[in-house]
């Protein structure tokens, strides 16, 4: 069941970015990152940047994905520890 939810969220993020539903994509990225980690979003961002031809300039989405990975891996243990303390 976990693999199915990973695949569905990953696909939903991809579709949301391609359809320019950025607020919905941001929400899905937040949920995905908190549940499964953000390292798998980096290859997705690289592929989307490549699809749109952003490597002729500065690949903003890839750089944002790397920064998001660093941020979420820093803050994720603190958020998960808060959930344990409340229960």
N, C-alpha and C positions, 0 to 999 in steps of 0.2 A: 504494500500500500504506500510505503514511503517513496519508492521509486516512481510510482505512478503520479504522486503529488509533485515530485521534483520535475518530472517531464511535463506535466500540465502547467505548472507555474512558469517553467522556462519557455515553453511555447507561447503562453499568454503574454509574457514579457516581450518576446520577439514580435508578436502580432501587434501589441499595443504600440511599440516603437515604430513599426512600419506604417501603422495607421495614424500616427501622430497624436495618439491619445496619451500625452505625456504625463498628466496627473495620475491617470490610471496606471501607467507604467511605473511611475515613482512609487505608488502604493504597493504594487506587486513586487518591485525590487526590494522595498523595505521588508515586506513579509518574507520573501525568499532569503534575504540576507540574514535576518534574525533566526530563521528556522534552520537553514542549511549552510550558511556561510556565503561569502561573497567572491570566493576565488573562481568559481565557475562562470561568473558574469564577465570576467576579463576576456576570455576567448569570444564570447558573444559580442562584446563591444568591438573587438578587433574585426570580427567578420562583418558587422554592420557598418563600421567605418570603411572597410574595403568595398562593400557593396555600393555605398554612396560615393566612393572615390575620394575619400577624405585624406588619403595618404599623400596627395599632391601638396597639401598644406599641412596644417597642424591637426592631428587626429584628436579632436576634443573629446569624443565619447570614450575612446580608449584611455585617455589620460584621466578623465573623470572616474572611470571604472577602477583604475589603479588607486586613485585617491580614496574612493569609496571603500575599497578593500582594506586599506590601511585604517581608515576611520572606523569601520564596522568591526574589525578585529580588535581594535583598541577598546571600543565601547560595549561590545557584545557580552563579555564576561560580567561586566558591571550590571548590565540590564538583567541578565539571567540570574545573578546573585540576588537582585532585588526581588525577583519572583519567588525564590526559595525562602527568603526571609519572611515574606508576607504570608506564605502558606504555613 
